[in-house]
């Protein structure tokens, strides 16, 4: 699953920049995903966040 800068996040979890997988952020479902260093990017879903 992936989203572009400015789109709403479809799922809470850990997301990474498509062309730079070492850059990860946590986004909540429904939040607008940001640019990265001023560039429009695609964010790819990496993993769910464990809830205890």
N, C-alpha and C positions, 0 to 999 in steps of 0.2 A: 504494500500500500504506500502511496506517496502523494504529497501535496506540494503545491507551488507557493512561494511567498505571496502573502495576501489572502490565501484561501483559509477556510476554517478547518481546524484539526478534527479529523473524524474519530480519533480514539486517544484516550489518555495513555501516555507511555513515553518511552525513550525514543527520540527521533535523531537521525544523523543526516548531515549534508550529503547529498548523493555523490558528489565528486570528491568528498573529503571525509571518509567514514570515521576519522579520529575526532571529528567535531560532533558532539552530541549535546542535546538539550532535552529537558522534560517539558512536554506541552500537555495541557488539559484539553479534553474534548470540548469543542466549540470555540476555543481560542483562535485568534488569527495568527498564523505562523509568520515570523518576521523574515526580513532579509538577513543576509550574513555579510558583514563588513561592507554594507552599502550595495551589495549585489543581489539580484533576484536569483533564488536557488530553488531546487527541488529538495524536499525533506523526505526521507524514507523511514518508515516505521522499523524500529529495531527490536523492541521488547516491551512487554507489559511491566508495570511497576507492581511488585509484590505488595499485597495488602494483608496485614496481620490482624 
